[in-house]
Amino acid sequence: MRAMRAEGFSGYKDLKLVDIPNPVLRAHVTKALRSWLSRLQTIVDQAQARGETQPGVDPKAVATLIVASLEGAPMMSRIQRSDEALQRVQGHLNRYLDEEVAGS
């Protein structure tokens, strides 16, 4: 893991970010993404208020990890023609939510 951190994920620069040239479509996608992130943050905020999360859980970080995972895994699965990425992400998110987010 240290090697990955030291490299700074240099391979990431080779990935091309999706550009949506149509400004109207981009606005709709941006609005949908913000809504999804906001809703997930609200869910975590509410769980925190009920004492259902670990102390110090960052609702924005949790929402970002969930959305990024659920957006990236399907893309990988389509490219690889395999559901392995979906299964791995599901397993990771289940463990993350149960062990690092949920209160004991």
PyMOL CGO cylinders between C-alpha atoms (Angstrom):
from pymol import cmd
from pymol.cgo import CYLINDER

trace = [
    CYLINDER, 0.00, 0.00, 0.00, 2.88, 2.38, 0.70, 0.3, 1, 1, 1, 1, 1, 1,
    CYLINDER, 2.88, 2.38, 0.70, 4.11, 1.92, -2.86, 0.3, 1, 1, 1, 1, 1, 1,
    CYLINDER, 4.11, 1.92, -2.86, 0.70, 2.96, -4.16, 0.3, 1, 1, 1, 1, 1, 1,
    CYLINDER, 0.70, 2.96, -4.16, 0.72, 6.04, -1.94, 0.3, 1, 1, 1, 1, 1, 1,
    CYLINDER, 0.72, 6.04, -1.94, 4.30, 6.89, -2.93, 0.3, 1, 1, 1, 1, 1, 1,
    CYLINDER, 4.30, 6.89, -2.93, 3.37, 6.61, -6.59, 0.3, 1, 1, 1, 1, 1, 1,
    CYLINDER, 3.37, 6.61, -6.59, 0.45, 8.94, -5.99, 0.3, 1, 1, 1, 1, 1, 1,
    CYLINDER, 0.45, 8.94, -5.99, -1.68, 6.71, -8.20, 0.3, 1, 1, 1, 1, 1, 1,
    CYLINDER, -1.68, 6.71, -8.20, 0.30, 8.01, -11.16, 0.3, 1, 1, 1, 1, 1, 1,
    CYLINDER, 0.30, 8.01, -11.16, -1.64, 5.70, -13.46, 0.3, 1, 1, 1, 1, 1, 1,
    CYLINDER, -1.64, 5.70, -13.46, -4.72, 7.77, -12.76, 0.3, 1, 1, 1, 1, 1, 1,
    CYLINDER, -4.72, 7.77, -12.76, -3.48, 10.52, -15.06, 0.3, 1, 1, 1, 1, 1, 1,
    CYLINDER, -3.48, 10.52, -15.06, -3.92, 8.08, -17.94, 0.3, 1, 1, 1, 1, 1, 1,
    CYLINDER, -3.92, 8.08, -17.94, -7.64, 7.83, -17.29, 0.3, 1, 1, 1, 1, 1, 1,
    CYLINDER, -7.64, 7.83, -17.29, -9.71, 10.31, -19.21, 0.3, 1, 1, 1, 1, 1, 1,
    CYLINDER, -9.71, 10.31, -19.21, -12.44, 11.99, -17.24, 0.3, 1, 1, 1, 1, 1, 1,
    CYLINDER, -12.44, 11.99, -17.24, -15.83, 11.94, -18.88, 0.3, 1, 1, 1, 1, 1, 1,
    CYLINDER, -15.83, 11.94, -18.88, -16.52, 15.22, -20.59, 0.3, 1, 1, 1, 1, 1, 1,
    CYLINDER, -16.52, 15.22, -20.59, -20.11, 16.05, -21.34, 0.3, 1, 1, 1, 1, 1, 1,
    CYLINDER, -20.11, 16.05, -21.34, -19.91, 18.69, -24.04, 0.3, 1, 1, 1, 1, 1, 1,
    CYLINDER, -19.91, 18.69, -24.04, -23.63, 19.52, -24.01, 0.3, 1, 1, 1, 1, 1, 1,
    CYLINDER, -23.63, 19.52, -24.01, -24.06, 22.13, -21.24, 0.3, 1, 1, 1, 1, 1, 1,
    CYLINDER, -24.06, 22.13, -21.24, -27.74, 21.32, -20.70, 0.3, 1, 1, 1, 1, 1, 1,
    CYLINDER, -27.74, 21.32, -20.70, -27.03, 17.61, -20.27, 0.3, 1, 1, 1, 1, 1, 1,
    CYLINDER, -27.03, 17.61, -20.27, -24.01, 18.38, -18.06, 0.3, 1, 1, 1, 1, 1, 1,
    CYLINDER, -24.01, 18.38, -18.06, -26.24, 20.55, -15.85, 0.3, 1, 1, 1, 1, 1, 1,
    CYLINDER, -26.24, 20.55, -15.85, -28.76, 17.72, -15.47, 0.3, 1, 1, 1, 1, 1, 1,
    CYLINDER, -28.76, 17.72, -15.47, -26.04, 15.19, -14.66, 0.3, 1, 1, 1, 1, 1, 1,
    CYLINDER, -26.04, 15.19, -14.66, -24.44, 17.58, -12.17, 0.3, 1, 1, 1, 1, 1, 1,
    CYLINDER, -24.44, 17.58, -12.17, -27.80, 18.20, -10.49, 0.3, 1, 1, 1, 1, 1, 1,
    CYLINDER, -27.80, 18.20, -10.49, -28.48, 14.46, -10.26, 0.3, 1, 1, 1, 1, 1, 1,
    CYLINDER, -28.48, 14.46, -10.26, -25.04, 13.78, -8.78, 0.3, 1, 1, 1, 1, 1, 1,
    CYLINDER, -25.04, 13.78, -8.78, -25.39, 16.56, -6.21, 0.3, 1, 1, 1, 1, 1, 1,
    CYLINDER, -25.39, 16.56, -6.21, -28.83, 15.27, -5.27, 0.3, 1, 1, 1, 1, 1, 1,
    CYLINDER, -28.83, 15.27, -5.27, -27.54, 11.72, -4.83, 0.3, 1, 1, 1, 1, 1, 1,
    CYLINDER, -27.54, 11.72, -4.83, -24.59, 12.87, -2.71, 0.3, 1, 1, 1, 1, 1, 1,
    CYLINDER, -24.59, 12.87, -2.71, -26.82, 15.14, -0.64, 0.3, 1, 1, 1, 1, 1, 1,
    CYLINDER, -26.82, 15.14, -0.64, -29.33, 12.38, 0.04, 0.3, 1, 1, 1, 1, 1, 1,
    CYLINDER, -29.33, 12.38, 0.04, -26.64, 9.95, 1.15, 0.3, 1, 1, 1, 1, 1, 1,
    CYLINDER, -26.64, 9.95, 1.15, -25.04, 12.61, 3.37, 0.3, 1, 1, 1, 1, 1, 1,
    CYLINDER, -25.04, 12.61, 3.37, -28.44, 13.27, 4.95, 0.3, 1, 1, 1, 1, 1, 1,
    CYLINDER, -28.44, 13.27, 4.95, -28.89, 9.55, 5.65, 0.3, 1, 1, 1, 1, 1, 1,
    CYLINDER, -28.89, 9.55, 5.65, -25.51, 9.40, 7.39, 0.3, 1, 1, 1, 1, 1, 1,
    CYLINDER, -25.51, 9.40, 7.39, -26.21, 12.66, 9.26, 0.3, 1, 1, 1, 1, 1, 1,
    CYLINDER, -26.21, 12.66, 9.26, -29.49, 11.22, 10.52, 0.3, 1, 1, 1, 1, 1, 1,
    CYLINDER, -29.49, 11.22, 10.52, -27.79, 7.97, 11.54, 0.3, 1, 1, 1, 1, 1, 1,
    CYLINDER, -27.79, 7.97, 11.54, -25.19, 10.02, 13.44, 0.3, 1, 1, 1, 1, 1, 1,
    CYLINDER, -25.19, 10.02, 13.44, -27.92, 11.94, 15.25, 0.3, 1, 1, 1, 1, 1, 1,
    CYLINDER, -27.92, 11.94, 15.25, -29.41, 8.62, 16.37, 0.3, 1, 1, 1, 1, 1, 1,
    CYLINDER, -29.41, 8.62, 16.37, -26.00, 7.36, 17.54, 0.3, 1, 1, 1, 1, 1, 1,
    CYLINDER, -26.00, 7.36, 17.54, -25.88, 4.69, 14.85, 0.3, 1, 1, 1, 1, 1, 1,
    CYLINDER, -25.88, 4.69, 14.85, -22.42, 5.57, 13.48, 0.3, 1, 1, 1, 1, 1, 1,
    CYLINDER, -22.42, 5.57, 13.48, -18.87, 5.47, 14.76, 0.3, 1, 1, 1, 1, 1, 1,
    CYLINDER, -18.87, 5.47, 14.76, -17.71, 8.76, 16.28, 0.3, 1, 1, 1, 1, 1, 1,
    CYLINDER, -17.71, 8.76, 16.28, -16.09, 11.06, 13.76, 0.3, 1, 1, 1, 1, 1, 1,
    CYLINDER, -16.09, 11.06, 13.76, -17.66, 9.52, 10.67, 0.3, 1, 1, 1, 1, 1, 1,
    CYLINDER, -17.66, 9.52, 10.67, -17.57, 12.09, 7.84, 0.3, 1, 1, 1, 1, 1, 1,
    CYLINDER, -17.57, 12.09, 7.84, -20.95, 11.97, 6.04, 0.3, 1, 1, 1, 1, 1, 1,
    CYLINDER, -20.95, 11.97, 6.04, -19.51, 13.65, 2.93, 0.3, 1, 1, 1, 1, 1, 1,
    CYLINDER, -19.51, 13.65, 2.93, -16.68, 11.11, 2.73, 0.3, 1, 1, 1, 1, 1, 1,
    CYLINDER, -16.68, 11.11, 2.73, -19.11, 8.20, 3.15, 0.3, 1, 1, 1, 1, 1, 1,
    CYLINDER, -19.11, 8.20, 3.15, -21.40, 9.57, 0.42, 0.3, 1, 1, 1, 1, 1, 1,
    CYLINDER, -21.40, 9.57, 0.42, -18.47, 10.17, -1.93, 0.3, 1, 1, 1, 1, 1, 1,
    CYLINDER, -18.47, 10.17, -1.93, -17.09, 6.65, -1.43, 0.3, 1, 1, 1, 1, 1, 1,
    CYLINDER, -17.09, 6.65, -1.43, -20.50, 5.08, -2.04, 0.3, 1, 1, 1, 1, 1, 1,
    CYLINDER, -20.50, 5.08, -2.04, -21.24, 7.06, -5.20, 0.3, 1, 1, 1, 1, 1, 1,
    CYLINDER, -21.24, 7.06, -5.20, -17.74, 6.64, -6.62, 0.3, 1, 1, 1, 1, 1, 1,
    CYLINDER, -17.74, 6.64, -6.62, -17.89, 2.90, -5.98, 0.3, 1, 1, 1, 1, 1, 1,
    CYLINDER, -17.89, 2.90, -5.98, -21.35, 2.48, -7.45, 0.3, 1, 1, 1, 1, 1, 1,
    CYLINDER, -21.35, 2.48, -7.45, -20.42, 4.51, -10.53, 0.3, 1, 1, 1, 1, 1, 1,
    CYLINDER, -20.42, 4.51, -10.53, -17.00, 2.96, -11.11, 0.3, 1, 1, 1, 1, 1, 1,
    CYLINDER, -17.00, 2.96, -11.11, -17.87, -0.70, -10.63, 0.3, 1, 1, 1, 1, 1, 1,
    CYLINDER, -17.87, -0.70, -10.63, -20.49, -0.85, -13.40, 0.3, 1, 1, 1, 1, 1, 1,
    CYLINDER, -20.49, -0.85, -13.40, -18.10, 0.86, -15.81, 0.3, 1, 1, 1, 1, 1, 1,
    CYLINDER, -18.10, 0.86, -15.81, -15.38, -1.66, -14.98, 0.3, 1, 1, 1, 1, 1, 1,
    CYLINDER, -15.38, -1.66, -14.98, -17.82, -4.55, -15.30, 0.3, 1, 1, 1, 1, 1, 1,
    CYLINDER, -17.82, -4.55, -15.30, -18.91, -3.40, -18.76, 0.3, 1, 1, 1, 1, 1, 1,
    CYLINDER, -18.91, -3.40, -18.76, -15.33, -3.02, -19.95, 0.3, 1, 1, 1, 1, 1, 1,
    CYLINDER, -15.33, -3.02, -19.95, -14.20, -6.34, -18.46, 0.3, 1, 1, 1, 1, 1, 1,
    CYLINDER, -14.20, -6.34, -18.46, -17.44, -8.14, -19.38, 0.3, 1, 1, 1, 1, 1, 1,
    CYLINDER, -17.44, -8.14, -19.38, -17.54, -9.57, -15.90, 0.3, 1, 1, 1, 1, 1, 1,
    CYLINDER, -17.54, -9.57, -15.90, -19.45, -8.84, -12.71, 0.3, 1, 1, 1, 1, 1, 1,
    CYLINDER, -19.45, -8.84, -12.71, -16.31, -9.29, -10.60, 0.3, 1, 1, 1, 1, 1, 1,
    CYLINDER, -16.31, -9.29, -10.60, -15.89, -5.54, -9.96, 0.3, 1, 1, 1, 1, 1, 1,
    CYLINDER, -15.89, -5.54, -9.96, -19.53, -5.28, -8.88, 0.3, 1, 1, 1, 1, 1, 1,
    CYLINDER, -19.53, -5.28, -8.88, -19.13, -8.18, -6.47, 0.3, 1, 1, 1, 1, 1, 1,
    CYLINDER, -19.13, -8.18, -6.47, -15.89, -6.79, -5.03, 0.3, 1, 1, 1, 1, 1, 1,
    CYLINDER, -15.89, -6.79, -5.03, -17.38, -3.33, -4.52, 0.3, 1, 1, 1, 1, 1, 1,
    CYLINDER, -17.38, -3.33, -4.52, -20.49, -4.78, -2.91, 0.3, 1, 1, 1, 1, 1, 1,
    CYLINDER, -20.49, -4.78, -2.91, -18.34, -6.78, -0.50, 0.3, 1, 1, 1, 1, 1, 1,
    CYLINDER, -18.34, -6.78, -0.50, -16.12, -3.81, 0.28, 0.3, 1, 1, 1, 1, 1, 1,
    CYLINDER, -16.12, -3.81, 0.28, -19.06, -1.43, 0.84, 0.3, 1, 1, 1, 1, 1, 1,
    CYLINDER, -19.06, -1.43, 0.84, -20.81, -3.95, 3.09, 0.3, 1, 1, 1, 1, 1, 1,
    CYLINDER, -20.81, -3.95, 3.09, -17.66, -4.33, 5.24, 0.3, 1, 1, 1, 1, 1, 1,
    CYLINDER, -17.66, -4.33, 5.24, -16.95, -0.59, 5.23, 0.3, 1, 1, 1, 1, 1, 1,
    CYLINDER, -16.95, -0.59, 5.23, -20.49, 0.33, 6.28, 0.3, 1, 1, 1, 1, 1, 1,
    CYLINDER, -20.49, 0.33, 6.28, -20.67, -2.43, 8.90, 0.3, 1, 1, 1, 1, 1, 1,
    CYLINDER, -20.67, -2.43, 8.90, -17.18, -2.03, 10.39, 0.3, 1, 1, 1, 1, 1, 1,
    CYLINDER, -17.18, -2.03, 10.39, -16.13, 1.59, 9.87, 0.3, 1, 1, 1, 1, 1, 1,
    CYLINDER, -16.13, 1.59, 9.87, -19.36, 3.56, 9.62, 0.3, 1, 1, 1, 1, 1, 1,
    CYLINDER, -19.36, 3.56, 9.62, -21.94, 1.77, 11.75, 0.3, 1, 1, 1, 1, 1, 1,
    CYLINDER, -21.94, 1.77, 11.75, -21.80, 2.23, 15.49, 0.3, 1, 1, 1, 1, 1, 1,
    CYLINDER, -21.80, 2.23, 15.49, -21.07, -0.77, 17.66, 0.3, 1, 1, 1, 1, 1, 1,
]
cmd.load_cgo(trace, "trace")
